[in-house]
Amino acid sequence: MCYFLLDSAKFNRSSLTKSLAVKQIVRRQVTAPATAPAYHNPHQSFQFSETSVRQCLPSQLKPKPPVSELGFGTQFTDHMLRVEYDVDKGGWQSPLIVPLEPLTLHPAAKGLHYALQLFEGMKAYRGVDGRIRVFRPDLNMARMNNSALRISLPQFDGEELLKCIKKLVSLDREWVPISETASLYIRPTLVATDPVLGVNAPSSALLYVILSPVGPYFQTMKALTLLAEPNYVRAWPGGSGSTKVGANYGPTIYVQSVAKEVGAHQILWLFGENHAVTEAGAMNVFCVFINDKGRIELSTPPLNGLILPGVTRASILDLAREWNEFDVSERFLTMSDIVKLRSENRLLEFFGSGTAVLVNPVERLIYNNQVIDIPTMDQPDPIFLRLLRTLTDIQYGRLKHPWAEEID
C-alpha cells in the first residue's frame, strides 16, 4: 500500500494531473452533478408503507424546554427513526420509529474505524400560521445519496426517507418551537456497522434520524471575522469535499482553534498557489462587489468537487437570479482579487450560508498578518439581509412558496 503526502503550499494541479488515471479521477469530480442521480442499489430501498411505530409511554415523555434555553444540538426529542441495512437479510429492512435510545455497535464496526459515516442537516419550522414546514428537503435527500455513493454506503429512495422523516416530525410536533428564531433540527445519519476490520465496502449499515429543537446558531446576529490561512486545506481535487461525510469535518476543529487564537470566529478555507477562496468554516461563501463592468455582482465558488452543494447556497442563487437586479456568478475569487477589490473600494459584502446559520455576514478577514475590513454592515440595503429576510419569510410561512413543504 502506498501513501502520498501533499503539501498544500506547493501543490501544483497541472503536475498532479499528468497521469491519465488521475486526470480521469479529477474530471469525474469536476463534472459531477450537484445532486445525485436516482439511487441504484441491488437491494431495493425501504418503503415508508412498511414503517412500524413504537411510541414512548406517557411517563417516558420529556418536558419541552423553553425557547430561551435552546442552544444548538444539545437537547433531543422523544423519538427517532431507525432503518437497518444488511446484505445477508436482503438489503434494506423495514423502517422503525421508536423512543430515542442509545445505539449498540460492535467495537469493530467499520463506521468507527474508517470514517464510513455521513449525515445531513435540515430543519422543520413552525410558521406564523401554526403549520410545520420543511425547506427544500428533496435537495437534502439527493445530497445524502450522493454522499453514500462516494463512500460505498447503500443508497435509498429519497422520497421514502422523506416520508419517514415527516412522520417522525409529526409524531414529535410539540417539540417544534413556537418561535420565529428557533426551529427543529433534523439530523439523518448513515453509518457502516459490520464488525470487520477490513478496508472495503460495508455489508451492513444503520440509517437513523434524530431531532433537536434549536435556537439561532449565534444568539445574536453578529458579523464574523475569518482567518484566511493558506497552510490548511479543507478539500482537494478528487477528494470528498462535495459530500457531507464526517471525515470532512473532524480535521477542521483544530483549525478552528487556530483561528480563535488570533481573534477570528472561523477559518476561511483557501486552495492552491493562488489562494482561491472556497468555504468558511462549514459554510458556503458569497461575495458582493462592483465588477469590471461597473455592475454589482454576487459571486460564489462553483461546484467543481471542492465545494459542498449547500441547500441554502442553491436557494440564494435561485432567488438572486429570479430577482435579476444584479449579476450573479459562480466563479473562484482569489485573495489577491479580494485585496484588490477592497483597495479600489469595490468590495461591498461578504457572507456565509448554511442550514445552521442560514445567512451570516462577514466584516473582517485576517490574511498574511493583515486585516481586511469589509463594509458588509455599512451598506444601506445589504443583499445579505434581503436574502435572509426572504428565506425566513418562506420558511416561517409569511411568504407562500413551493420550497416550503407542509407536514400534516
C-alpha positions as CSV (number, residue, x, y, z in Angstrom):
1,M,0.0,0.0,0.0
2,C,1.4,3.4,-1.0
3,Y,0.8,6.7,0.8
4,F,1.2,10.2,-0.8
5,L,1.5,13.4,1.3
6,L,0.5,16.6,-0.5
7,D,2.0,19.9,0.7
8,S,-0.9,22.4,0.1
9,A,1.5,25.3,-0.3
10,K,3.4,23.5,-3.0
11,F,0.5,21.7,-4.6
12,N,0.5,22.0,-8.4
13,R,-2.6,20.6,-10.0
14,S,-1.0,20.6,-13.5
15,S,1.8,18.3,-12.4
16,L,-0.6,16.1,-10.4
17,T,-2.8,15.5,-13.4
18,K,0.0,14.3,-15.8
19,S,-1.1,10.8,-15.0
20,L,-4.1,9.8,-17.2
21,A,-5.6,7.9,-14.3
22,V,-5.5,10.9,-12.0
23,K,-6.9,13.1,-14.8
24,Q,-9.9,10.8,-15.1
25,I,-10.5,11.0,-11.3
26,V,-10.3,14.7,-11.2
27,R,-12.5,15.0,-14.3
28,R,-15.2,12.9,-12.6
29,Q,-15.1,15.1,-9.6
30,V,-15.2,18.4,-11.5
31,T,-18.1,17.3,-13.7
32,A,-20.1,15.5,-11.0
33,P,-23.6,16.9,-10.7
34,A,-24.6,18.9,-7.7
35,T,-27.2,16.3,-6.8
36,A,-27.1,12.6,-7.0
37,P,-28.6,10.6,-9.8
38,A,-31.5,8.3,-9.0
39,Y,-30.4,5.8,-6.4
40,H,-29.1,2.5,-7.7
41,N,-28.9,-0.4,-5.3
42,P,-29.0,-4.2,-5.9
43,H,-31.3,-4.4,-2.8
44,Q,-34.4,-2.3,-3.2
45,S,-35.0,0.7,-0.9
46,F,-37.0,0.5,2.2
47,Q,-40.7,1.7,1.9
48,F,-42.5,4.2,4.1
49,S,-45.6,2.0,3.9
50,E,-43.8,-0.7,6.0
51,T,-42.9,1.7,8.9
52,S,-43.7,0.5,12.4
53,V,-44.1,2.9,15.2
54,R,-43.5,2.3,18.9
55,Q,-44.3,5.4,20.9
56,C,-43.0,6.4,24.3
57,L,-45.1,5.7,27.3
58,P,-46.6,8.8,28.9
59,S,-44.1,8.5,31.7
60,Q,-41.2,8.5,29.2
61,L,-42.1,11.8,27.6
62,K,-39.6,14.6,28.4
63,P,-40.6,18.2,29.3
64,K,-40.2,20.6,26.4
65,P,-37.5,23.3,27.0
66,P,-38.5,26.9,26.8
67,V,-37.2,28.7,23.6
68,S,-35.0,30.9,25.7
69,E,-32.9,27.9,26.9
70,L,-32.4,26.4,23.4
71,G,-28.8,26.1,22.3
72,F,-27.7,24.2,19.2
73,G,-27.9,20.4,19.2
74,T,-27.9,19.9,23.0
75,Q,-31.4,18.6,23.5
76,F,-33.3,15.9,21.7
77,T,-36.9,14.9,21.2
78,D,-38.7,11.7,22.4
79,H,-38.4,9.5,19.3
80,M,-36.0,8.6,16.5
81,L,-36.2,6.7,13.2
82,R,-34.1,3.6,12.5
83,V,-33.6,1.7,9.3
84,E,-31.2,-1.2,9.1
85,Y,-29.4,-2.4,6.0
86,D,-27.9,-5.9,5.9
87,V,-26.8,-7.7,2.7
88,D,-27.4,-11.1,4.3
89,K,-31.0,-10.2,5.1
90,G,-31.7,-8.9,1.6
91,G,-30.7,-5.3,2.0
92,W,-32.9,-2.6,3.5
93,Q,-35.2,-3.6,6.3
94,S,-38.5,-2.0,7.4
95,P,-38.3,1.5,9.0
96,L,-38.9,1.7,12.7
97,I,-39.9,4.8,14.7
98,V,-39.0,4.1,18.3
99,P,-38.3,6.0,21.6
100,L,-34.9,7.8,21.4
101,E,-32.3,5.2,22.5
102,P,-28.5,4.7,22.5
103,L,-27.0,2.8,19.6
104,T,-25.4,-0.6,20.1
105,L,-22.4,-1.1,17.8
106,H,-19.7,-3.8,17.7
107,P,-16.2,-2.3,18.6
108,A,-15.0,-3.4,15.2
109,A,-17.8,-1.6,13.3
110,K,-16.4,0.0,10.2
111,G,-18.0,3.3,10.9
112,L,-15.8,3.7,14.0
113,H,-12.6,2.9,12.2
114,Y,-12.7,4.1,8.6
115,A,-15.0,7.1,8.7
116,L,-17.7,5.2,6.7
117,Q,-20.3,7.7,8.0
118,L,-22.3,10.5,6.6
119,F,-25.0,12.9,7.7
120,E,-27.4,15.6,6.6
121,G,-28.7,18.7,8.2
122,M,-32.2,20.1,7.7
123,K,-34.9,21.9,9.7
124,A,-38.6,22.0,10.4
125,Y,-40.2,25.4,11.1
126,R,-43.4,26.3,12.9
127,G,-44.9,29.0,10.7
128,V,-46.8,32.1,11.8
129,D,-49.9,30.2,10.8
130,G,-49.0,27.3,13.2
131,R,-48.3,25.0,10.3
132,I,-45.0,23.0,10.3
133,R,-42.8,23.1,7.2
134,V,-39.5,21.7,5.9
135,F,-37.4,23.6,3.4
136,R,-36.4,22.0,0.1
137,P,-35.9,18.5,1.6
138,D,-35.5,16.9,-1.8
139,L,-32.1,18.6,-2.1
140,N,-31.0,17.1,1.2
141,M,-32.1,13.6,0.1
142,A,-30.3,13.9,-3.2
143,R,-27.1,15.1,-1.5
144,M,-27.3,12.3,1.1
145,N,-27.5,9.7,-1.6
146,N,-24.5,11.4,-3.4
147,S,-22.5,11.2,-0.1
148,A,-23.5,7.5,0.3
149,L,-22.3,6.7,-3.3
150,R,-19.0,8.4,-2.6
151,I,-18.1,6.2,0.4
152,S,-19.8,3.0,-0.7
153,L,-22.7,3.1,1.7
154,P,-26.1,1.9,0.5
155,Q,-28.3,4.3,-1.3
156,F,-32.0,4.5,-0.9
157,D,-35.2,6.2,-2.3
158,G,-35.1,9.7,-1.0
159,E,-38.8,10.1,-1.3
160,E,-39.4,7.2,1.0
161,L,-36.9,8.5,3.6
162,L,-38.6,11.9,3.4
163,K,-42.0,10.4,4.1
164,C,-40.5,8.6,7.2
165,I,-38.9,11.9,8.4
166,K,-42.2,13.8,8.0
167,K,-43.9,11.0,10.1
168,L,-41.3,11.3,12.8
169,V,-41.6,15.1,12.9
170,S,-45.4,14.9,13.0
171,L,-45.1,12.5,16.0
172,D,-42.8,14.9,17.8
173,R,-44.5,18.0,16.6
174,E,-44.8,19.5,20.1
175,W,-41.0,19.8,20.0
176,V,-41.1,22.3,17.1
177,P,-40.5,25.6,18.8
178,I,-43.2,28.3,18.7
179,S,-40.8,30.9,17.6
180,E,-39.5,32.7,14.5
181,T,-36.0,32.5,15.8
182,A,-35.9,28.8,16.6
183,S,-36.6,25.5,14.7
184,L,-36.4,21.7,14.9
185,Y,-33.1,20.5,13.6
186,I,-33.3,17.2,11.7
187,R,-30.2,15.0,11.6
188,P,-30.3,12.0,9.2
189,T,-27.2,9.8,9.6
190,L,-25.9,6.7,7.9
191,V,-23.1,4.7,9.4
192,A,-21.4,1.3,8.5
193,T,-22.0,-1.3,11.2
194,D,-20.5,-4.5,10.0
195,P,-17.8,-5.8,12.5
196,V,-15.0,-6.4,10.1
197,L,-11.5,-4.8,10.3
198,G,-11.1,-4.7,6.6
199,V,-10.9,-1.6,4.4
200,N,-13.7,-2.5,2.0
201,A,-17.3,-1.8,1.3
202,P,-19.6,-2.5,4.2
203,S,-22.2,-5.2,4.1
204,S,-24.4,-3.7,6.9
205,A,-25.3,-0.2,7.9
206,L,-27.7,1.8,10.1
207,L,-29.7,4.8,8.9
208,Y,-31.1,6.8,11.7
209,V,-32.7,10.2,12.2
210,I,-32.8,12.2,15.4
211,L,-34.4,15.6,16.1
212,S,-33.2,18.5,18.2
213,P,-35.0,21.8,19.0
214,V,-32.5,24.6,18.4
215,G,-32.2,28.3,18.8
216,P,-30.2,30.5,16.5
217,Y,-26.6,29.3,15.9
218,F,-25.4,32.6,17.1
219,Q,-27.6,34.1,19.8
220,T,-27.5,37.5,18.2
221,M,-26.7,38.4,14.6
222,K,-23.1,39.4,14.5
223,A,-20.7,39.9,11.7
224,L,-17.8,37.4,11.7
225,T,-14.1,37.7,11.4
226,L,-12.4,35.0,9.3
227,L,-8.8,33.9,9.3
228,A,-7.7,33.2,5.7
229,E,-4.9,30.7,6.3
230,P,-3.3,29.0,3.3
231,N,-1.5,26.4,5.3
232,Y,-4.6,24.3,5.9
233,V,-6.8,22.8,3.2
234,R,-10.4,21.6,3.6
235,A,-10.8,19.8,0.2
236,W,-8.8,18.9,-2.9
237,P,-9.4,17.6,-6.5
238,G,-10.5,14.0,-6.5
239,G,-11.4,14.1,-2.8
240,S,-14.7,14.2,-1.0
241,G,-15.2,17.9,-0.4
242,S,-18.5,18.0,-2.2
243,T,-20.1,15.4,0.1
244,K,-21.4,15.6,3.7
245,V,-19.2,12.9,5.3
246,G,-17.9,13.1,8.8
247,A,-14.3,12.9,7.7
248,N,-14.6,16.3,6.1
249,Y,-15.5,17.9,9.5
250,G,-13.3,16.3,12.2
251,P,-10.0,17.7,10.9
252,T,-11.4,21.2,10.8
253,I,-12.0,21.5,14.5
254,Y,-8.3,22.0,15.3
255,V,-8.0,24.6,12.6
256,Q,-11.0,26.5,14.1
257,S,-9.0,26.7,17.3
258,V,-6.1,28.2,15.3
259,A,-8.5,30.9,14.0
260,K,-9.7,31.7,17.5
261,E,-6.2,32.2,18.8
262,V,-5.9,35.3,16.5
263,G,-9.3,36.6,17.3
264,A,-11.2,35.1,14.4
265,H,-14.5,33.3,14.6
266,Q,-13.8,30.8,11.8
267,I,-11.4,29.8,9.1
268,L,-11.7,31.0,5.5
269,W,-10.6,27.9,3.5
270,L,-8.2,28.7,0.6
271,F,-6.9,26.4,-2.1
272,G,-4.0,26.3,-4.5
273,E,-1.0,28.5,-5.1
274,N,-3.2,31.5,-5.9
275,H,-5.1,31.1,-2.6
276,A,-8.6,30.7,-4.1
277,V,-11.4,31.3,-1.7
278,T,-13.6,28.1,-1.2
279,E,-15.6,27.9,2.0
280,A,-15.7,29.4,5.5
281,G,-15.9,27.0,8.5
282,A,-18.7,24.8,7.4
283,M,-20.4,27.4,5.3
284,N,-20.6,28.3,1.7
285,V,-19.3,31.8,1.0
286,F,-20.6,34.7,-1.1
287,C,-19.0,38.0,-2.2
288,V,-20.8,41.1,-3.4
289,F,-18.6,43.6,-5.3
290,I,-18.6,46.0,-8.2
291,N,-17.2,44.1,-11.2
292,D,-15.0,45.4,-14.1
293,K,-18.2,46.4,-16.0
294,G,-19.2,48.7,-13.2
295,R,-22.1,46.4,-12.2
296,I,-22.9,44.9,-8.8
297,E,-22.1,41.2,-8.8
298,L,-23.0,38.4,-6.3
299,S,-20.4,35.6,-6.7
300,T,-19.8,32.2,-5.0
301,P,-17.3,29.4,-5.8
302,P,-18.5,26.9,-8.4
303,L,-19.4,23.3,-7.7
304,N,-16.2,21.7,-9.1
305,G,-15.7,18.9,-6.5
306,L,-14.2,21.1,-3.8
307,I,-17.4,22.8,-2.7
308,L,-20.4,21.3,-0.7
309,P,-23.6,21.9,-2.7
310,G,-25.4,23.7,0.1
311,V,-29.2,23.9,0.0
312,T,-29.1,27.5,1.3
313,R,-26.4,28.2,-1.4
314,A,-28.6,26.9,-4.1
315,S,-31.6,28.9,-2.8
316,I,-29.6,32.1,-2.7
317,L,-28.5,31.7,-6.3
318,D,-32.1,30.8,-7.4
319,L,-33.5,33.9,-5.6
320,A,-30.8,36.3,-6.9
321,R,-31.3,35.1,-10.5
322,E,-35.0,35.4,-10.2
323,W,-34.7,39.0,-8.9
324,N,-32.4,39.8,-11.9
325,E,-31.3,43.0,-10.3
326,F,-27.5,42.4,-10.3
327,D,-25.0,40.0,-11.9
328,V,-24.8,36.5,-10.4
329,S,-21.8,34.3,-11.0
330,E,-20.2,31.0,-9.9
331,R,-16.5,31.5,-10.1
332,F,-13.4,31.5,-7.9
333,L,-12.1,34.7,-6.4
334,T,-8.5,34.6,-5.1
335,M,-7.3,36.5,-2.0
336,S,-5.4,38.8,-4.5
337,D,-8.8,39.6,-6.0
338,I,-10.3,40.3,-2.6
339,V,-7.4,42.6,-1.7
340,K,-7.6,44.4,-5.0
341,L,-11.4,44.9,-4.7
342,R,-11.0,46.3,-1.2
343,S,-8.2,48.7,-2.2
344,E,-10.4,50.0,-5.0
345,N,-13.4,50.4,-2.8
346,R,-15.3,47.9,-4.9
347,L,-15.8,45.2,-2.2
348,L,-19.3,45.6,-0.8
349,E,-20.3,42.5,1.2
350,F,-19.1,39.1,2.2
351,F,-21.2,36.5,3.9
352,G,-21.6,32.8,4.6
353,S,-24.6,30.5,4.2
354,G,-25.7,27.1,5.6
355,T,-28.6,25.3,7.3
356,A,-27.4,26.1,10.8
357,V,-26.7,29.9,10.3
358,L,-28.8,30.5,7.2
359,V,-27.0,33.7,6.2
360,N,-24.3,35.3,8.3
361,P,-22.4,38.5,7.4
362,V,-18.6,38.8,7.5
363,E,-16.9,42.1,8.3
364,R,-13.3,41.2,8.5
365,L,-10.6,38.9,7.1
366,I,-7.2,38.3,8.5
367,Y,-4.7,37.4,5.8
368,N,-0.9,37.3,5.8
369,N,-0.9,39.2,9.1
370,Q,-3.0,42.0,7.6
371,V,-6.6,42.9,8.5
372,I,-9.0,43.4,5.6
373,D,-12.1,45.3,6.7
374,I,-15.2,44.6,4.6
375,P,-18.1,47.1,4.7
376,T,-20.8,44.4,4.8
377,M,-22.7,46.0,7.7
378,D,-22.3,49.6,6.3
379,Q,-24.4,49.0,3.1
380,P,-27.7,51.0,3.1
381,D,-29.7,48.0,1.7
382,P,-27.4,44.9,2.0
383,I,-28.1,42.0,-0.3
384,F,-27.3,39.5,2.5
385,L,-30.1,40.9,4.7
386,R,-32.6,40.9,1.9
387,L,-31.8,37.2,1.2
388,L,-32.0,36.4,4.9
389,R,-35.4,38.0,5.2
390,T,-36.8,36.3,2.1
391,L,-35.6,32.9,3.1
392,T,-37.0,33.2,6.6
393,D,-40.3,34.5,5.2
394,I,-40.5,31.3,3.2
395,Q,-39.5,29.0,6.0
396,Y,-41.9,30.5,8.5
397,G,-44.8,30.7,6.2
398,R,-45.0,34.5,5.7
399,L,-44.3,34.0,2.0
400,K,-46.1,31.2,0.3
401,H,-43.5,29.3,-1.8
402,P,-43.1,25.7,-3.2
403,W,-39.8,25.3,-1.4
404,A,-41.7,25.1,1.9
405,E,-43.3,21.7,2.2
406,E,-46.0,21.4,4.9
407,I,-46.2,18.4,7.3
408,D,-49.6,17.2,8.2
